[in-house]
């Protein structure tokens, strides 16, 4: 099967035509012997106001292994965005339903709180080089939304380390911390 570039610069602009036989299918190794997943670990520092129970994320770091990274800039942006989603999930985003009418009371962005620039600390993303010959012929894996996976757990663990309170429901609101 031949893959062919259909957009972008071509022979008419003086560039060579890109054509390479291959397949995007997984390698020939039997499943169960290897993991084809991307991996990550996240760490954060929080500041908790002891009188008001307000949690602020001071800084976050995430280390991710996603096979061969084809574009480090877009991979970094994808992971930073996921970590920002994780901050929102951990500290502010909540779907509330009115028990009397069963109507969402957070049905618009005026009521549904999401992180804004002031809520986002310095975020560092470290991409770990990984050579995985089994995942596919070029060794790439998807990073997708991997940045969100451990972010809220890292924040909840940092709040536990700061306060000694283990909260198991998100978001981590001041009301829950002050109980």
N, C-alpha and C positions, 0 to 999 in steps of 0.2 A: 504494500500500500504506500503510495507516495503522498507526502504532505507538501502543500504548496502555499506560499504566502499570497494572499489575494488583495492585500491592501498595503499601503505604504510605498516607499520608493521602489521602483522597479528598473528593468533594463533601460527604459526610456530616459531615466535620470542618470544613467551611467552605473547603476548598481547591478550586481549579479543577481540572477533569479535564485531564490532560496528553495531548494528541493532536497528532501532527505527521506529515505524510506525508513519506516519504523512503525511502532505501535505504542499507544499509551497504556496498554494492558500491564497488569502487575507482572513481576518476574515469574520465573518458572518454579521457584521454591514452593514446596507444599505449605499451605496455610497451617497455622498452629505452631510452626517452628520459629517464626519471626514476627515481630510487631511492626506494623506499617504506620504507626501513629506518630504525630508530632507530640512533643513533650515540653513542659514549662514549669518553672517555679517562680513564685512571686513573694516579695518581701515589702513591708511598709512600716513606716513610723507614724504613730498618731499622737495627737495631743488631745487630752480630754479635760474639759473644764469641770473640776470636782463639784462646784456649786450648781451649775446649770445642766450638766450632762451633755454638753455639746461636744461632738467629736469632729476634729479636723485632721485630715491626712496631711502630714508634713512632707513626706517624700515616698516614692514608690520605685521599686526596681523589679524588673522581670527578666528572667533568663529563659531563652526558648531555643529548642532544637527542632528544626523543621526540614531536615534533609538539606539538599543543595538549595541555597537561596539565590534565586535568579535576579531579584531586584531588591537590594538591601533597603533602599529608601521607602519603597511601598510596603515592604514587610514591616519596617519600623513603624510607619504610620498606622498600619492595620493593628498592630499590637498595642500601640499607645491608645488608639481609639477604644479597643476592647478594655483596657485597664481603666479608662475614663468611665465606660459603661459600668464596670465593676464598682467604681466609687459611687455612682448613682444608685446601683442596686443595693449596696451596703448601707448607705446613709440617708437616702431621700426618696427613692422611687417606691411608690406604694399604690396599689389599686384598692380603692375603698368602695364598698357597696352599702347603700342605705338599706338597713334591715327591714324597714317598713315597706319600701316600694321596690326593692331589688333593683334599683337603678344605680349605675356607676356614678359616684360623686367626684371621681377624678377622670372625667371623660374628655378633658381638653388640657392643653399645655399651660393654661392659667392655673389649674388646680393640681396637675401632676408635676411634681417637682423633679427636675433633672439637673445634673451638675452644670454650672456655668464656669466661666474662666476663673473666677475667684475661688472656686471649690477645688480646682485642679492643681496639685502640687507639681514640683519638678518630677518628671517621670523618665526613668532611664531604662532602655531596652538593650539587652545584650543578646546577640544572636550567636549561638554556639554552632561552630562548623561541624557538620555531620556527614559522613559518607555512608550512604545506605545503598548498597548495590542490589538489594532485593526488592525495593519498593516499586521501581520502574526503571526503564533503561537510562534515564538521566538523573535519577536519584532525588527527585523533588517530592515534597509532601505539601499538603495544604496547611496554611496557618489559620485561615478563616477567622473564626472568633475565639481563637485560643487565648487571647489576652484577657477575656472576661472570666475564664473558667476559675482561676484561683484568686482573683482580685478581692472579691467580697469575703472569702475565707481568710485571706491574709489580713484584711482590715479587722474582721471579727476577732482573730487571734491576737492582734496587736491591742485591741480594746481590752481583751481578757488580761493580757500581760500588764496593761496600764491600770486596770481597775480591780481585777480579781473577779469580775462578773462575767460568767459565760452566758452570752445571749445566743439563742438558737433560732430566732426568727428575725427576718429582715423586713424592713430596714431597722438599723440600730438607732432608734430615736431617743431623745433625751428622756421621754416618759418611761421607756423600758429600762434605761440605765439607772433612773432614780428610784425604781421600785425596790 
